[in-house]
Amino acid sequence: MTLGQFFEVVGDNPTIVVFYFVAMPTTALLAGLLGKNEGHLVPWNYLYSFLIYAVSIPGIFAVSLAIYRFLFERGSIMDTNIYTQILPILTMFITYSLIRRNVAFKDIPGFDRISQLIFMLSVLIVFMWVLEKTHLLVITFLPFWQFMLFFVGILVLLRFAWMRMFK
């Protein structure tokens, strides 16, 4: 099954996907009501951590897919699938805002890793877009593994600079 076929199946049978993306903010809302001002304590912060990961992974994937479709494939916005490209992003932002009402993100275990993942993906997408737009051809006599080592070094340097800027 290809990714396109998977999206067709989800578009034809959206019940499970809609249930999942409605259940996540509903759970965050209920956790905020039941654990008012206790979000930093042990059972609640792990629930919030689960919710953040449960909506972030599909949300980040949907954002990356949308950016790829619109920047690289030059796809039409009218061909956007509501269930696989809009609903995960909306759910991610709604769930984040509901969680933010009850607890600071710094008190949630693992939230810094999700934010670092978002940053690294953003840097990679911008880097690939700039390379695609400039039509820059690199002719080098370096072996591929040395080029990849250089590329990873640049990413580590950018991450280090980002951490120094915001800490």
Secondary structure, DSSP 8 states (H G I E B T S, - for coil): --HHHHHHHHHH--HHHHHHHHHHHHHHHHHHHHTTT-TTSHHHHHHHHHHHHHHHHHHHHHHHHHHIIIIIS---GGG--IIIIIHHHHHHHHHHHHHHHHS-GGGSTTHHHHHHHHHHHHHHHHHHHHHHHHT------S-HHHHHHHHHHHHHHHHHHHHHHT-
